[in-house]
Amino acid sequence: MSLGERIKNRRIELCLSQKDLAKYAEVTPGFINLIENNKRIPSITVLCLIADALTVSTDYLLCRTENKDVQWETQMPEEIKK
């Protein structure tokens, strides 16, 4: 599933319109449409606003996890902790 599909599916699950999501993300409904149709990629700032509005993690939207929870899921690798 793509970024656009995840955004669209979650938006529909929450009964939000593209206009509602666009308002929260500070973009136009047309831009949300382009993202959902995989014709544009949002900036990191917009992606974070979309994730907040949809109450999911950016990792979920970016297909790095199937878990929609916003909580940090992974542990820091040991070599980074040193």
DOVEXSE-689174 format. One record per atom (N, C-alpha, C): residue number from 1; residue in three letters; x, y, z. Coordinates in nm, 3 decimals. Layout:
! DOVEXSE-689174
<num->NUM	residuo->ala	east->X	north->Y	up->Z>
...
***
This chain:
! DOVEXSE-689174
<num->1	residuo->met	east->0.086	north->-0.118	up->0.000>
<num->1	residuo->met	east->0.000	north->0.000	up->0.000>
<num->1	residuo->met	east->0.090	north->0.123	up->0.000>
<num->2	residuo->ser	east->0.053	north->0.224	up->-0.076>
<num->2	residuo->ser	east->0.134	north->0.345	up->-0.089>
<num->2	residuo->ser	east->0.099	north->0.449	up->0.018>
<num->3	residuo->leu	east->0.183	north->0.550	up->0.027>
<num->3	residuo->leu	east->0.159	north->0.663	up->0.117>
<num->3	residuo->leu	east->0.021	north->0.724	up->0.090>
<num->4	residuo->gly	east->-0.008	north->0.750	up->-0.035>
<num->4	residuo->gly	east->-0.136	north->0.811	up->-0.070>
<num->4	residuo->gly	east->-0.255	north->0.724	up->-0.032>
<num->5	residuo->glu	east->-0.242	north->0.595	up->-0.055>
<num->5	residuo->glu	east->-0.351	north->0.502	up->-0.019>
<num->5	residuo->glu	east->-0.372	north->0.498	up->0.132>
<num->6	residuo->arg	east->-0.261	north->0.499	up->0.207>
<num->6	residuo->arg	east->-0.274	north->0.497	up->0.354>
<num->6	residuo->arg	east->-0.342	north->0.623	up->0.404>
<num->7	residuo->ile	east->-0.305	north->0.737	up->0.349>
<num->7	residuo->ile	east->-0.367	north->0.863	up->0.391>
<num->7	residuo->ile	east->-0.516	north->0.861	up->0.357>
<num->8	residuo->lys	east->-0.548	north->0.823	up->0.236>
<num->8	residuo->lys	east->-0.688	north->0.821	up->0.193>
<num->8	residuo->lys	east->-0.770	north->0.724	up->0.278>
<num->9	residuo->asn	east->-0.720	north->0.602	up->0.296>
<num->9	residuo->asn	east->-0.794	north->0.503	up->0.374>
<num->9	residuo->asn	east->-0.818	north->0.549	up->0.517>
<num->10	residuo->arg	east->-0.715	north->0.604	up->0.579>
<num->10	residuo->arg	east->-0.731	north->0.649	up->0.718>
<num->10	residuo->arg	east->-0.825	north->0.769	up->0.725>
<num->11	residuo->arg	east->-0.816	north->0.859	up->0.629>
<num->11	residuo->arg	east->-0.905	north->0.976	up->0.626>
<num->11	residuo->arg	east->-1.050	north->0.929	up->0.617>
<num->12	residuo->ile	east->-1.075	north->0.832	up->0.533>
<num->12	residuo->ile	east->-1.211	north->0.778	up->0.517>
<num->12	residuo->ile	east->-1.256	north->0.707	up->0.645>
<num->13	residuo->glu	east->-1.166	north->0.630	up->0.708>
<num->13	residuo->glu	east->-1.198	north->0.563	up->0.835>
<num->13	residuo->glu	east->-1.246	north->0.664	up->0.940>
<num->14	residuo->leu	east->-1.185	north->0.783	up->0.939>
<num->14	residuo->leu	east->-1.217	north->0.886	up->1.038>
<num->14	residuo->leu	east->-1.330	north->0.978	up->0.993>
<num->15	residuo->cys	east->-1.388	north->0.948	up->0.877>
<num->15	residuo->cys	east->-1.499	north->1.028	up->0.821>
<num->15	residuo->cys	east->-1.459	north->1.174	up->0.800>
<num->16	residuo->leu	east->-1.336	north->1.195	up->0.754>
<num->16	residuo->leu	east->-1.289	north->1.329	up->0.724>
<num->16	residuo->leu	east->-1.294	north->1.352	up->0.573>
<num->17	residuo->ser	east->-1.326	north->1.473	up->0.534>
<num->17	residuo->ser	east->-1.320	north->1.508	up->0.392>
<num->17	residuo->ser	east->-1.177	north->1.553	up->0.359>
<num->18	residuo->gln	east->-1.147	north->1.562	up->0.231>
<num->18	residuo->gln	east->-1.017	north->1.616	up->0.191>
<num->18	residuo->gln	east->-1.005	north->1.760	up->0.240>
<num->19	residuo->lys	east->-1.116	north->1.831	up->0.240>
<num->19	residuo->lys	east->-1.116	north->1.969	up->0.286>
<num->19	residuo->lys	east->-1.081	north->1.977	up->0.435>
<num->20	residuo->asp	east->-1.137	north->1.886	up->0.516>
<num->20	residuo->asp	east->-1.106	north->1.883	up->0.660>
<num->20	residuo->asp	east->-0.957	north->1.857	up->0.682>
<num->21	residuo->leu	east->-0.905	north->1.758	up->0.615>
<num->21	residuo->leu	east->-0.764	north->1.722	up->0.631>
<num->21	residuo->leu	east->-0.674	north->1.834	up->0.581>
<num->22	residuo->ala	east->-0.709	north->1.894	up->0.471>
<num->22	residuo->ala	east->-0.630	north->2.004	up->0.415>
<num->22	residuo->ala	east->-0.623	north->2.122	up->0.510>
<num->23	residuo->lys	east->-0.734	north->2.152	up->0.574>
<num->23	residuo->lys	east->-0.737	north->2.264	up->0.668>
<num->23	residuo->lys	east->-0.639	north->2.240	up->0.782>
<num->24	residuo->tyr	east->-0.639	north->2.120	up->0.837>
<num->24	residuo->tyr	east->-0.550	north->2.088	up->0.948>
<num->24	residuo->tyr	east->-0.404	north->2.090	up->0.903>
<num->25	residuo->ala	east->-0.378	north->2.039	up->0.783>
<num->25	residuo->ala	east->-0.241	north->2.029	up->0.731>
<num->25	residuo->ala	east->-0.192	north->2.158	up->0.667>
<num->26	residuo->glu	east->-0.279	north->2.258	up->0.663>
<num->26	residuo->glu	east->-0.245	north->2.390	up->0.608>
<num->26	residuo->glu	east->-0.205	north->2.383	up->0.459>
<num->27	residuo->val	east->-0.279	north->2.302	up->0.385>
<num->27	residuo->val	east->-0.261	north->2.292	up->0.240>
<num->27	residuo->val	east->-0.400	north->2.298	up->0.175>
<num->28	residuo->thr	east->-0.406	north->2.291	up->0.045>
<num->28	residuo->thr	east->-0.534	north->2.295	up->-0.025>
<num->28	residuo->thr	east->-0.592	north->2.153	up->-0.037>
<num->29	residuo->pro	east->-0.724	north->2.143	up->-0.051>
<num->29	residuo->pro	east->-0.783	north->2.012	up->-0.076>
<num->29	residuo->pro	east->-0.728	north->1.948	up->-0.205>
<num->30	residuo->gly	east->-0.697	north->2.030	up->-0.301>
<num->30	residuo->gly	east->-0.640	north->1.979	up->-0.426>
<num->30	residuo->gly	east->-0.505	north->1.912	up->-0.403>
<num->31	residuo->phe	east->-0.427	north->1.968	up->-0.311>
<num->31	residuo->phe	east->-0.297	north->1.908	up->-0.281>
<num->31	residuo->phe	east->-0.316	north->1.774	up->-0.209>
<num->32	residuo->ile	east->-0.414	north->1.766	up->-0.119>
<num->32	residuo->ile	east->-0.445	north->1.638	up->-0.054>
<num->32	residuo->ile	east->-0.484	north->1.535	up->-0.160>
<num->33	residuo->asn	east->-0.564	north->1.577	up->-0.256>
<num->33	residuo->asn	east->-0.604	north->1.488	up->-0.365>
<num->33	residuo->asn	east->-0.483	north->1.437	up->-0.442>
<num->34	residuo->leu	east->-0.389	north->1.525	up->-0.472>
<num->34	residuo->leu	east->-0.268	north->1.485	up->-0.544>
<num->34	residuo->leu	east->-0.185	north->1.386	up->-0.462>
<num->35	residuo->ile	east->-0.176	north->1.409	up->-0.330>
<num->35	residuo->ile	east->-0.103	north->1.317	up->-0.243>
<num->35	residuo->ile	east->-0.171	north->1.180	up->-0.243>
<num->36	residuo->glu	east->-0.303	north->1.181	up->-0.225>
<num->36	residuo->glu	east->-0.378	north->1.055	up->-0.219>
<num->36	residuo->glu	east->-0.371	north->0.976	up->-0.350>
<num->37	residuo->asn	east->-0.351	north->1.045	up->-0.460>
<num->37	residuo->asn	east->-0.340	north->0.980	up->-0.590>
<num->37	residuo->asn	east->-0.194	north->0.958	up->-0.631>
<num->38	residuo->asn	east->-0.103	north->0.973	up->-0.533>
<num->38	residuo->asn	east->0.040	north->0.949	up->-0.553>
<num->38	residuo->asn	east->0.102	north->1.032	up->-0.665>
<num->39	residuo->lys	east->0.051	north->1.154	up->-0.680>
<num->39	residuo->lys	east->0.107	north->1.244	up->-0.781>
<num->39	residuo->lys	east->0.198	north->1.349	up->-0.718>
<num->40	residuo->arg	east->0.192	north->1.364	up->-0.586>
<num->40	residuo->arg	east->0.278	north->1.455	up->-0.512>
<num->40	residuo->arg	east->0.318	north->1.389	up->-0.382>
<num->41	residuo->ile	east->0.435	north->1.428	up->-0.331>
<num->41	residuo->ile	east->0.482	north->1.380	up->-0.202>
<num->41	residuo->ile	east->0.485	north->1.501	up->-0.108>
<num->42	residuo->pro	east->0.424	north->1.490	up->0.010>
<num->42	residuo->pro	east->0.422	north->1.603	up->0.101>
<num->42	residuo->pro	east->0.559	north->1.628	up->0.163>
<num->43	residuo->ser	east->0.582	north->1.751	up->0.204>
<num->43	residuo->ser	east->0.703	north->1.783	up->0.279>
<num->43	residuo->ser	east->0.696	north->1.713	up->0.414>
<num->44	residuo->ile	east->0.807	north->1.709	up->0.483>
<num->44	residuo->ile	east->0.809	north->1.647	up->0.616>
<num->44	residuo->ile	east->0.712	north->1.719	up->0.709>
<num->45	residuo->thr	east->0.708	north->1.849	up->0.702>
<num->45	residuo->thr	east->0.618	north->1.927	up->0.787>
<num->45	residuo->thr	east->0.473	north->1.891	up->0.761>
<num->46	residuo->val	east->0.435	north->1.886	up->0.634>
<num->46	residuo->val	east->0.297	north->1.852	up->0.598>
<num->46	residuo->val	east->0.267	north->1.707	up->0.634>
<num->47	residuo->leu	east->0.362	north->1.617	up->0.612>
<num->47	residuo->leu	east->0.342	north->1.477	up->0.649>
<num->47	residuo->leu	east->0.315	north->1.463	up->0.799>
<num->48	residuo->cys	east->0.390	north->1.536	up->0.880>
<num->48	residuo->cys	east->0.369	north->1.533	up->1.025>
<num->48	residuo->cys	east->0.231	north->1.587	up->1.062>
<num->49	residuo->leu	east->0.188	north->1.693	up->0.998>
<num->49	residuo->leu	east->0.055	north->1.749	up->1.025>
<num->49	residuo->leu	east->-0.054	north->1.650	up->0.983>
<num->50	residuo->ile	east->-0.035	north->1.585	up->0.871>
<num->50	residuo->ile	east->-0.132	north->1.485	up->0.825>
<num->50	residuo->ile	east->-0.137	north->1.368	up->0.924>
<num->51	residuo->ala	east->-0.021	north->1.320	up->0.967>
<num->51	residuo->ala	east->-0.017	north->1.210	up->1.064>
<num->51	residuo->ala	east->-0.088	north->1.249	up->1.193>
<num->52	residuo->asp	east->-0.064	north->1.370	up->1.240>
<num->52	residuo->asp	east->-0.133	north->1.418	up->1.362>
<num->52	residuo->asp	east->-0.283	north->1.420	up->1.342>
<num->53	residuo->ala	east->-0.327	north->1.473	up->1.229>
<num->53	residuo->ala	east->-0.470	north->1.482	up->1.201>
<num->53	residuo->ala	east->-0.535	north->1.345	up->1.193>
<num->54	residuo->leu	east->-0.461	north->1.248	up->1.140>
<num->54	residuo->leu	east->-0.514	north->1.113	up->1.122>
<num->54	residuo->leu	east->-0.485	north->1.023	up->1.242>
<num->55	residuo->thr	east->-0.422	north->1.078	up->1.342>
<num->55	residuo->thr	east->-0.385	north->1.007	up->1.466>
<num->55	residuo->thr	east->-0.311	north->0.876	up->1.438>
<num->56	residuo->val	east->-0.213	north->0.885	up->1.350>
<num->56	residuo->val	east->-0.125	north->0.772	up->1.320>
<num->56	residuo->val	east->0.019	north->0.823	up->1.320>
<num->57	residuo->ser	east->0.112	north->0.731	up->1.320>
<num->57	residuo->ser	east->0.253	north->0.770	up->1.314>
<num->57	residuo->ser	east->0.294	north->0.796	up->1.169>
<num->58	residuo->thr	east->0.399	north->0.874	up->1.153>
<num->58	residuo->thr	east->0.453	north->0.894	up->1.019>
<num->58	residuo->thr	east->0.509	north->0.761	up->0.966>
<num->59	residuo->asp	east->0.561	north->0.676	up->1.055>
<num->59	residuo->asp	east->0.609	north->0.545	up->1.012>
<num->59	residuo->asp	east->0.496	north->0.464	up->0.948>
<num->60	residuo->tyr	east->0.377	north->0.472	up->1.004>
<num->60	residuo->tyr	east->0.263	north->0.402	up->0.945>
<num->60	residuo->tyr	east->0.234	north->0.457	up->0.804>
<num->61	residuo->leu	east->0.229	north->0.589	up->0.792>
<num->61	residuo->leu	east->0.199	north->0.648	up->0.661>
<num->61	residuo->leu	east->0.306	north->0.614	up->0.558>
<num->62	residuo->leu	east->0.431	north->0.604	up->0.604>
<num->62	residuo->leu	east->0.542	north->0.574	up->0.512>
<num->62	residuo->leu	east->0.563	north->0.424	up->0.491>
<num->63	residuo->cys	east->0.468	north->0.343	up->0.540>
<num->63	residuo->cys	east->0.469	north->0.198	up->0.521>
<num->63	residuo->cys	east->0.589	north->0.131	up->0.587>
<num->64	residuo->arg	east->0.637	north->0.190	up->0.697>
<num->64	residuo->arg	east->0.746	north->0.129	up->0.772>
<num->64	residuo->arg	east->0.694	north->0.037	up->0.882>
<num->65	residuo->thr	east->0.563	north->0.044	up->0.909>
<num->65	residuo->thr	east->0.499	north->-0.041	up->1.007>
<num->65	residuo->thr	east->0.352	north->-0.057	up->0.971>
<num->66	residuo->glu	east->0.293	north->-0.162	up->1.021>
<num->66	residuo->glu	east->0.149	north->-0.182	up->1.004>
<num->66	residuo->glu	east->0.072	north->-0.130	up->1.125>
<num->67	residuo->asn	east->0.144	north->-0.095	up->1.230>
<num->67	residuo->asn	east->0.083	north->-0.047	up->1.354>
<num->67	residuo->asn	east->0.049	north->0.101	up->1.340>
<num->68	residuo->lys	east->-0.077	north->0.135	up->1.360>
<num->68	residuo->lys	east->-0.122	north->0.274	up->1.347>
<num->68	residuo->lys	east->-0.091	north->0.358	up->1.471>
<num->69	residuo->asp	east->-0.052	north->0.292	up->1.581>
<num->69	residuo->asp	east->-0.024	north->0.365	up->1.705>
<num->69	residuo->asp	east->0.087	north->0.467	up->1.684>
<num->70	residuo->val	east->0.073	north->0.575	up->1.754>
<num->70	residuo->val	east->0.170	north->0.684	up->1.743>
<num->70	residuo->val	east->0.293	north->0.658	up->1.829>
<num->71	residuo->gln	east->0.287	north->0.565	up->1.920>
<num->71	residuo->gln	east->0.397	north->0.538	up->2.011>
<num->71	residuo->gln	east->0.520	north->0.488	up->1.937>
<num->72	residuo->trp	east->0.635	north->0.519	up->1.995>
<num->72	residuo->trp	east->0.763	north->0.473	up->1.941>
<num->72	residuo->trp	east->0.769	north->0.323	up->1.953>
<num->73	residuo->glu	east->0.790	north->0.253	up->1.844>
<num->73	residuo->glu	east->0.784	north->0.107	up->1.843>
<num->73	residuo->glu	east->0.919	north->0.038	up->1.852>
<num->74	residuo->thr	east->1.020	north->0.096	up->1.797>
<num->74	residuo->thr	east->1.146	north->0.025	up->1.786>
<num->74	residuo->thr	east->1.244	north->0.069	up->1.893>
<num->75	residuo->gln	east->1.337	north->-0.014	up->1.922>
<num->75	residuo->gln	east->1.442	north->0.018	up->2.017>
<num->75	residuo->gln	east->1.563	north->0.073	up->1.942>
<num->76	residuo->met	east->1.633	north->0.164	up->2.006>
<num->76	residuo->met	east->1.753	north->0.219	up->1.947>
<num->76	residuo->met	east->1.859	north->0.109	up->1.937>
<num->77	residuo->pro	east->1.922	north->0.092	up->1.823>
<num->77	residuo->pro	east->2.026	north->-0.010	up->1.810>
<num->77	residuo->pro	east->2.138	north->0.012	up->1.913>
<num->78	residuo->glu	east->2.193	north->-0.096	up->1.964>
<num->78	residuo->glu	east->2.296	north->-0.089	up->2.067>
<num->78	residuo->glu	east->2.417	north->-0.006	up->2.022>
<num->79	residuo->glu	east->2.457	north->-0.017	up->1.895>
<num->79	residuo->glu	east->2.574	north->0.056	up->1.850>
<num->79	residuo->glu	east->2.554	north->0.208	up->1.852>
<num->80	residuo->ile	east->2.431	north->0.253	up->1.846>
<num->80	residuo->ile	east->2.402	north->0.397	up->1.851>
<num->80	residuo->ile	east->2.404	north->0.444	up->1.997>
<num->81	residuo->lys	east->2.363	north->0.360	up->2.089>
<num->81	residuo->lys	east->2.358	north->0.397	up->2.230>
<num->81	residuo->lys	east->2.496	north->0.427	up->2.290>
<num->82	residuo->lys	east->2.601	north->0.365	up->2.233>
<num->82	residuo->lys	east->2.736	north->0.378	up->2.290>
<num->82	residuo->lys	east->2.794	north->0.515	up->2.274>
***
